[in-house]
């Protein structure tokens, strides 16, 4: 194959890969064979290894886009319950997750006034999502507040699968061109395109694996609060308690006496400061009064 024709084929393959994926290149973390600058070394270049494609759901053996039979749903639950003891409830929920091969993602506890509250997030297999939610409802002393959401990522997964197949087909063609490269310059050009394609393949495979794991393990967030005893409202003869009224009156009297005592202490402490101005004012008043009397006599 002549060089212009070979370069045209390379450009066509790259254009097809970009149009099929609809996304830019990403840096690759995989390894590709080292390129030697020796012209005689091109025959010994090994093919770049292909990362196996994850297969979470049944797919047809024929080419083209995969028709996913099962739906990929990411379930998330949130529930608020009242319990007798918050710490015991945290331990019980942690054991509940472990019993179904799940795990605790995070826990957070604190106080709101005199009340201890806590929040715990757990991951459980999707098949155990509803049974776990039912167990949490049974732990509640009162009907709980809850919400359940589901995100369908089937369409996104199918689109990623189609992009992955197109990229793998382009990579295979580039590997064939690499074997037929005649010069080191041609080899490096193909090699750079292989690096670009491999980076896109690994990024798409990573996203597909993330969707698989998210659909396989559901997240449940539990908000825990202790049950608070409601005040008893008394009626009739029980509502009037002379003894309690007397105690309250004595407390109020004591408070008033304390305030008066505080005022007296302040007056005694600040009296030296107030005496001098008072004496000065008294002298002025006396002088003014004496002068007025003398004016009247005259």
C-alpha positions in Angstrom: 0.0 0.0 0.0 1.4 3.4 -1.0 2.0 6.0 1.7 -0.8 8.5 0.6 -3.3 5.7 0.5 -2.2 4.3 3.8 -2.5 7.7 5.5 -5.9 8.2 4.0 -7.0 4.9 5.5 -5.6 5.9 8.9 -7.5 9.3 8.8 -10.7 7.6 7.8 -10.5 5.2 10.8 -9.8 8.0 13.2 -12.8 10.0 11.9 -15.1 7.0 12.2 -13.9 6.4 15.8 -14.6 10.1 16.8 -18.1 10.1 15.2 -19.0 6.8 16.8 -18.1 7.7 20.3 -19.1 11.4 20.3 -16.5 12.1 23.0 -13.0 13.4 23.3 -9.8 11.5 24.1 -8.8 10.7 27.7 -5.4 9.9 29.1 -4.7 6.2 29.2 -3.7 4.3 32.2 -3.1 1.0 30.3 0.2 -0.1 28.8 1.0 -0.3 25.1 4.1 -1.8 23.5 7.2 0.4 23.3 8.1 1.7 19.8 11.7 1.3 18.7 13.4 3.7 16.3 15.1 0.8 14.5 13.5 0.2 11.1 14.0 -3.5 11.4 12.1 -3.7 14.7 8.6 -3.0 13.3 8.0 -6.7 12.5 8.5 -7.6 16.2 5.9 -5.1 17.6 3.4 -7.0 19.7 -0.3 -6.2 19.5 -1.8 -4.1 22.3 -3.7 -6.2 24.8 -7.5 -5.7 24.8 -9.1 -5.2 28.2 -12.0 -7.6 28.5 -15.5 -6.0 28.3 -17.7 -6.4 31.4 -20.9 -8.4 30.8 -23.4 -7.7 33.6 -26.5 -8.5 31.6 -27.2 -11.0 28.8 -26.2 -9.7 25.3 -26.6 -11.2 21.9 -23.8 -12.9 20.2 -24.2 -11.1 16.9 -22.6 -7.7 16.2 -24.2 -4.3 16.5 -25.8 -2.6 19.6 -26.5 -4.8 22.6 -30.2 -5.4 23.4 -30.2 -5.4 27.2 -33.0 -7.6 28.4 -32.9 -6.6 32.1 -33.3 -3.1 33.4 -30.4 -1.5 35.2 -31.9 0.4 38.2 -30.1 2.3 40.9 -32.3 2.2 44.0 -31.9 4.7 46.9 -33.9 4.7 50.1 -34.3 7.2 52.9 -36.1 6.5 56.1 -36.6 8.3 59.4 -37.5 6.2 62.5 -38.0 6.7 66.2 -36.2 4.2 68.4 -35.7 3.6 72.1 -31.9 3.8 72.1 -30.0 5.4 69.2 -26.7 3.6 69.9 -28.4 0.2 70.0 -30.2 1.0 66.8 -26.9 2.0 65.0 -25.4 -1.4 66.0 -28.5 -3.3 64.9 -28.5 -1.6 61.5 -24.8 -2.3 61.0 -25.4 -6.0 61.8 -28.4 -5.9 59.4 -26.2 -4.8 56.5 -23.5 -7.3 57.3 -26.0 -10.2 57.4 -26.9 -9.6 53.7 -23.3 -9.1 52.6 -23.7 -5.3 52.7 -21.6 -2.7 54.5 -21.8 0.6 56.3 -20.9 3.6 54.1 -21.0 6.3 56.8 -22.3 7.2 60.3 -23.0 10.6 61.9 -24.2 11.3 65.4 -24.7 14.4 67.5 -27.1 16.2 69.8 -30.0 18.5 69.3 -30.4 20.1 72.6 -30.7 17.2 75.1 -31.7 14.7 72.4 -29.2 12.4 70.7 -29.7 11.9 67.0 -27.8 9.9 64.4 -27.7 9.1 60.6 -26.3 5.9 59.1 -25.9 5.0 55.4 -25.6 1.4 54.3 -25.2 -0.5 51.1 -27.1 -3.7 50.5 -27.6 -6.0 47.5 -30.4 -4.8 45.2 -32.3 -8.1 45.9 -32.3 -7.4 49.6 -33.4 -3.7 49.3 -37.1 -4.3 50.1 -36.5 -6.9 52.9 -34.1 -4.5 54.6 -36.5 -1.6 54.3 -39.2 -3.8 55.9 -36.9 -4.6 58.8 -36.2 -1.0 59.4 -40.0 -0.2 59.4 -40.4 -2.9 62.1 -37.7 -1.2 64.2 -39.7 2.1 64.3 -41.8 2.8 67.4 -44.1 4.9 65.3 -45.0 4.9 61.5 -41.8 6.1 59.8 -41.2 8.8 57.2 -39.6 7.3 54.1 -38.9 7.9 50.4 -37.6 5.5 47.7 -36.2 6.6 44.4 -35.0 4.6 41.4 -32.7 5.8 38.5 -33.0 3.8 35.3 -29.5 3.8 33.6 -30.3 1.1 31.0 -30.3 3.6 28.1 -27.0 5.1 29.2 -25.4 1.6 29.6 -26.7 0.5 26.1 -25.2 3.7 24.6 -21.9 3.1 26.3 -21.9 -0.5 25.1 -22.4 0.6 21.5 -19.5 3.1 21.8 -17.3 0.5 23.3 -17.9 -2.0 20.4 -17.2 0.7 17.8 -14.0 1.7 19.6 -12.8 -1.9 19.9 -13.4 -2.4 16.2 -11.4 0.7 15.4 -8.6 -0.5 17.7 -8.5 -3.8 15.8 -8.1 -2.0 12.5 -5.4 0.2 13.9 -3.5 -2.8 15.1 -3.7 -4.3 11.6 -2.3 -1.1 10.2 0.5 -1.1 12.8 1.6 -4.5 11.6 1.8 -3.2 8.0 3.5 0.1 8.8 6.5 0.6 6.5 8.4 3.4 8.4 9.0 4.5 11.9 7.0 7.7 11.3 4.0 5.7 10.1 4.4 3.4 13.1 4.4 6.4 15.6 1.3 7.9 14.0 -0.7 4.7 14.3 0.7 4.2 17.8 -0.6 7.7 18.9 -4.0 6.9 17.6 -4.0 3.6 19.4 -3.2 5.4 22.7 -6.1 7.8 22.1 -8.6 4.9 21.3 -7.3 2.9 24.3 -7.9 5.8 26.7 -11.5 6.2 25.4 -12.1 2.4 25.8 -10.8 2.4 29.4 -12.9 5.4 30.4 -16.1 3.9 28.9 -15.4 0.5 30.6 -14.9 2.3 33.9 -18.2 4.1 33.6 -20.0 0.8 32.7 -18.5 -0.9 35.7 -19.6 2.0 38.0 -23.2 1.7 36.7 -23.0 -2.1 37.3 -21.9 -1.7 40.9 -24.4 1.0 41.6 -27.2 -1.1 40.3 -26.0 -4.2 42.1 -25.8 -2.4 45.5 -28.6 -0.1 46.8 -28.1 2.7 49.2 -30.3 3.2 52.3 -29.9 6.2 54.6 -31.5 5.9 58.0 -32.2 8.9 60.3 -32.5 7.9 64.0 -34.3 9.8 66.8 -35.1 8.7 70.3 -38.7 8.6 71.4 -39.5 11.5 73.7 -42.2 11.1 76.4 -45.1 13.5 75.9 -46.1 15.7 78.8 -49.1 14.6 80.8 -52.0 17.2 80.7 -54.0 17.1 84.0 -57.6 18.0 84.2 -60.2 18.6 86.9 -59.1 18.5 90.5 -55.6 17.2 89.5 -54.9 20.4 87.6 -54.8 22.5 90.9 -51.9 21.8 93.1 -51.6 24.2 96.1 -48.3 22.8 97.2 -46.7 23.4 93.7 -48.2 26.9 93.6 -46.7 27.7 97.0 -43.3 26.5 95.8 -43.5 28.6 92.7 -44.6 31.7 94.7 -41.7 31.3 97.1 -39.3 30.9 94.2 -40.6 34.1 92.7 -40.3 36.0 96.1 -36.8 34.8 96.5 -36.0 36.0 93.0 -37.4 39.5 93.8 -35.4 39.7 97.1 -32.3 38.7 95.2 -32.8 41.5 92.7 -33.4 44.1 95.6 -30.3 42.8 97.4 -28.3 43.2 94.2 -29.5 46.8 93.8 -28.6 47.6 97.4 -25.1 46.3 96.9 -24.6 48.4 93.7 -25.9 51.5 95.6 -23.4 51.0 98.5 -20.5 50.4 96.1 -21.2 53.4 93.9 -22.2 55.7 96.8 -18.7 57.4 97.2 -19.0 58.5 93.6 -22.4 59.9 94.1 -21.8 61.7 97.5 -19.4 64.4 96.0 -21.9 65.7 93.4 -24.7 65.6 95.9 -22.7 67.7 98.4 -21.8 70.2 95.7 -25.4 70.5 94.6 -26.5 71.0 98.3 -24.0 73.8 98.7 -25.3 75.6 95.6 -28.9 75.2 96.8 -28.0 76.7 100.2 -26.2 79.6 98.7 -29.1 80.3 96.2 -31.6 80.1 99.0 -29.7 82.5 101.3 -29.3 85.0 98.4 -33.0 84.9 97.7 -33.8 85.7 101.4 -31.4 88.7 101.4 -33.1 90.1 98.2 -36.5 89.9 99.8 -35.3 91.7 103.0 -33.9 94.5 101.1 
